[in-house]
Amino acid sequence: MKLRHTGPSFSALLRFATSLCSALVLVFGVSAQDRFPTKSWSKADPATVGLDSKALGALDADIAGGKYGLVDTLLVVRCGKQVYERAYAHDYGNIYGDLAKTAGPLNHDVNGPYNYFSFEFHPYFQHSDLHTMQSVSKTITSVTIGIAMLRKEFPADLDAPILKYFDNYKVASVDDRKRRITLRHLLTMTAGLEWNEDVAYNDPKNSADIMESKHDWVEYVIDQPMAAEPGKVFVYSSGVTQLLSHIFKKVTGRNVDEYATEYLFKPLGMRYHWKHSPTGLPDTEGGLYLSSPDLAKIGFLYLNSGVWDAKQIVSPEWVKASITPAMSVRDEGRDWKYGFQWWLEPYGKSHERHAWAARGFGGQELRVVPELQLISVFTGWDILPQANEPKHDAGERVIGAVNEQQACSAQAR
């Protein structure tokens, strides 16, 4: 005898379960997977996450009006939601076209990617949305080193001397101070090597510009004489970050960009282009291109202590060490701190808190304000000195647009 089934059908039960899951998401917040913008950022109106739309609109109008120079994009994320995005068009072919034809400082490669006036390579990579990151590349290099350390594929001691990694070079100007340079000194810009990056980048005396005119950048940097005891003096140096490119290859057997592709860019859903130096090493001092939404993902990764979609990408210890002040720096008339290739900017009335920043030549900036769960990204291409310097308070204006009384929910962080 065939039994008659009088209960709900399987399809009905499935529909009920699906509805229940959807309801739970609405009640308790987005799922862990949806919380991370691997495919794209979830979007929201600024007011829903405590941002003043009028204040952001005023900043947008000032940028469009030229008060901040040649800004290309503005992106704001709060509580894990993209709430503001703007792009500003500039005719760079007209602005820098004549300079692109003449070799010299900022143009040692008239027909290639090291012509900073070339419309094909700067500021966007071949007319895509991948924008030159310049020295933001340094920060991404630091992140990648942290990933390799977590995976135990970069077992180097931060406080061990580095000269052992240059056994294939006849290193010049070796003295006891150079023998004491460590990885920590490279990460914190305190190597003590003679370097002059304080002058404009179109000045032929700029050490970074001279380095990029050479065939072997690593050789040029490591051969510099010592100017200070390692660990004592902060000197901003694109050269020491290029040494990290060499050391990473020596330790892991892989290039930084190849490693970042597998363990950073792919897990976070990031597209990129990364230039290489003439010897084939990735240009870790300034060769990376990213879109603004993808750069913001780096900020979100660090806001979540190195976790992405339930996976530990970089250890919380490395995140903490990276954004812990190691040195005090005076830059652009402001007081900063510096960690492991991260800039740390005091903010607030008493400057007791720090925003974390990755900054690059021409107007690139990722700024993360942890207490506010706020991420802002600016890109631009102001690369020549100007008689009337543009304003530099755009990041502060984004912070000022936040209603600090409106906190983010735990699920949105």
N, C-alpha and C positions, 0 to 999 in steps of 0.2 A: 504494500500500500504506500503510495507516495504522500509524504507529509506536505502539508500546505504551510508555506512560509508567510507568517502574518506580521513580522517586524519590518522596520525600515530597510530599504534597499541599500546595497553597498554604496551606490552613487549618492544616495541621500546622506549617508553617514560621512562620505568624503566631502560633500558640500558643506555639511555642518562643521567638520573639523577645520576646513579652510576658512570659514567665516569666523570661527573661534580664534584661530591664529591671527587673523586680521584685526579682530577686536583687541586681542592682547597687545598687539603692536601699537594700536592707537592709545591704549591705556598706559602701557609701561614704556613707551618710546620706541624708536626704530630698532630693528634687529642689529646685532653686532656687525653683521656683514654690510648692511645698508649704511651703517654709521660711517664707514670708511669710504671715501670717494674714489675707489679704485677705477671705476669707469668714468664717473663724472661727479661733480659736486652737486648735492641737493641745494636748491635755491629757496630763498625766502625774502620777504620784504624786510628792510632794515629795522622797522619799528618792532617787528615780532621778536627780535633778539636784542632790543634795547639800544638801537643806533638811531641817531637823529638824522632823518632824511634831508632836512633843510641844511644841516651842517655839511653833509656829504655833497649835496648839490652845490653849495657855495664853493667848496674845494674844487669840484668838477669845473665850475665856471671859471675859476681863477687859473686852473691848468689850461683849459681851452683858450683862455685869453692870453697865455704866454707868460704868466707871472712865475712859473716854475721851469721855464726853459723848454727844452725839447723832450717832453714826457710822451712816451708811447702808449703805456697802459697803466691802469689803476685797477686793483682788485682788492676787495675786502671780504674776509670770512670771519664770522663770529658764531660761536656755539656749533661749530661743524657745518655751518650753512654759508654758501656763497650769497652775499646780500647786496653786493655792488660791484659792477664791472663797467669800465669805460675804456675806449681806445681812441687815440688821437692821431690823425694822419699828418705826416710831414713828407715833403718832397725831398728826400735825402739825395736823390740824383742831382737835383738842382743846388741844394745846400752845400754839398761836399764834392760835387762833380769835378770841378777843376783840380782840386787837391788830389783826387783819385788818380790823376794822370802823371803825377810827379813823384819820383822816389824821394825818400827822406824820412825824418822821424814820423812814426805812426804809419809809414808806408815803405816797408822793406820788401814788399812782395806785390808789385804793381798789378799783376794779373791773378793774384791768389788771395787766400784768406787772411794774410797778415798785411793787407792794405785796409786800414781802418776807415778809409773813406769810400771803399768799394760798396756800391749799392747791392751787389750780389751776396755779400757776406756780412754786411753791417748796416743797420743793427739786426735785421732779420736774415735768417739763413735761406738764401735763394727764394725770397718772396713768400716763405711759409710763415706760420705763426710762432716758429721757434726763434726766440730772441736771444741775442748774445747776452750771456750772464757775466762775462768778464770775471772779476774776482769772487763772485759767488761760487765759481768753480772751486775755489780754495775750501770753502765750507763743505761742499759736496765731497771733496777729497777726504776731509776729516771724517765725515759720516761713513764713507766707504772703509776707511781704516778701522773704524769702530766695529763695523759689520764683520770684517775679516778677523778681528780679535775675538769677537764673540764666537765665531765659527772655528777658532783655534787654527786659523790658516795664516795669521800674522802674529807669530809668537814672540815678536820683538819686545825687549825691555825698553820702556820709554826713557829710562835713565841710563841706558848703556851708550857708550860712545858710538858715533856713526861712521867713523872713517873706515871701519872694516867693510862697509858696503861699497867702497870705492877702490877696491883692490885692482880693478882694471884701468885705473887712472894713475898717472904720475902727478899726484896732487901737489900743487905749488903752495908756497908760503905756509908750510906746516910748522906750527910751534905748539907749545903745551896747551895754549888756549884752544886752538883748533882741535886738538886731540880730545878736549873735554866737551865738544858739542854733542848733544844728545837729541833724540827724537822729540823729547819734550820741548827742547829749545826751538826746534823747527816749528812745532805746532803752535808755539806761543810767540813766534817772531822775536826771539831773544838769542839767536845764534851767535851774535857778536861779529859776524862777517861785515866787512866794509860794504856799504850799499847806500845809494842815494835815489830814493823814490819820492822825495819831498817836492821836487820841482815838477813842472808841468810835463805831461807825457809827450808833448811835441818838442820838448827841450832835448837836444842831442846829448846832454849830460845825464839824462835820466837812466839809471842802471837797468831798469826793466826794458826800456827801448833798446839799449845797447845789447842786452842779452838776446832779444828777439832778432837782432841783426846777425847773430852768430850761427854757425852750423850746429855746434854742440852746446846747448844751453847749460847742461849739467856741469860740464867742464868749466865754463865761464864762471859759474857761481861758486863751485867748490874751490876754485883757484884764487878767489878773492882773499886779500890779506885780512887779518883780524883787526877789528877796531875797538873791541870791548871784551870783557870777560863774559863768557856765555851765561845766560840767565839773569844778567844784571840790567840790561838796557833794552827797551822795546824799540826796534827799528823795522818799520813796515817793509817787507821784502817779498816781492813776487818770486824772487830767485829761490828762497828757502822752500817754498811750496813746490817748486819744480824739482828740488832734491827729493821731496817725498814721492814723486812719481817714479824716480829712479829706484829709491829704496823699496817701494812697494813691489816693483817688478823683481828686484833681487830676492826679496823674502818669500813672495808667493809664487813667483814664476809666471805671473799674469799681469797684464796691464790694468791700471785702475779703471778705465772705462769698460773693459771687458767684464771685470768683476762686478762693477756697479750695475751693469746691464742685467746680470743674472740674479743678483741678490738685493738690489734696490729698485731699479727702474721697472723691471717686470712685475715684481710683487705689488708695487704702488701704481702700476698702470701708467707709467710715464714714457713719453716719447722724447727723443733727444738727438743731438748731433754733438760730437766732441772732436775738436781739432787735435792734430798731433804736431809735435815739434819736428824739425828737419831730420832728426835721428830716429823718428818713429815713436818716441814716448808720448803719451797723452799730455796735452798742455793743461796741467793741473793748476797753473797760475791764472788762466783766463780763457780756456778754449771751449767751454761748455755752452750749449744752446738749449733752452727749455721754453715752454709756453708758461705764461703767468699762472694759470690754474694748476699746472704740474709743479711749479716751484712752491706754491702754497702747500702742497702735500708734504714737503719736507718739514715745514713748520708744524703741521698737524701730527706728523710722526713723532716729533720731539715733544709736543704737548702731551702725547700719550706715552711718554717715557720709553720710546723706541718700539712700541707695539703697533702692528698694523693687522687688522682683521684677525685678531686672536693669535698672531704669530709675532714672536720677539725678533725684530729685524736687527736692532742694535741694542746693546745692553743698557739698562737704566743707569748703570755706573758710568758708562761712557757718555751718555747724555748729560749726566750731572757734572762730570769732569769738564765736558766741552763748554758748558755755560756757567762755569765757576770762574770768577775773575782771577786771572793770573798776573796781569799787569795793568797799570793805569796809563791811559793814552789821552793826549790832547789832539783833537782832529776837527777841522772845520769850525774852530772856535768853541767847540763843545768838549766836555769831559766824558770820556768813554772808559770802559774796561775791555779787556781782551781775554778770551779763553782759548780753546783749541780751534783756531781758525773761525771763531765766532766773535763778532763785536757785541758788546754788552753796554746798553745805554741806560744810565739812570733816568728815571722819570718820576713824576709826581711832585708834590710841593716840597717834600724834604729829600727827594732823590734817593729814597731808601729802597726802591724796587728797580729791577733791571728788565728792560726789554731785550730780547735776543735778536741779533740782526746778522744777516749775510749781505754784504755790500759789494758793489762792483762799479768800476770805472764807467762813466757815462750816465749814471742815474739808476743803476740796478739796486734794488733793495727788497729783501724779505725781512719783515719785522714781525716778531712774535711777542705778544704781551701775555704772559702766562696767567696772571691774576685775573685778567679780563677775558681769557679764552679768545683772544683777538689776533688775527693774522692779516697783515696788509702786504701787498706786493706792488712795487713800482718798477717800471722799466723806462728807459729813455736813452738818448744819444747826444748828450752835451759833452763833447770831447775836446773842445778848444777853450782856452782861457777867454774870459769876457771882461770888458770894462765894467759892466754892471752885472754882478753875479745874481743869478736867480735866487728866489727864496728857497730855504731848506727846511721849512717847518711842516711839510705836508704830512709826514708820519705822525707828528704831534697833533695835528688837526684831526686825524682819524681817531686817535686815542681820545681827544676831547669830545668827539661825537658820541662816546659811549655813556650810557646811563649805568653807572657802576652799581646802582641799587637793584638792577634787573640782572640777576645771575642766570647762568646757563644751567639747565637741568643736567643731572648726572649722565643721562643717556646721550646728550648732545655734545659731550666733551670729547 
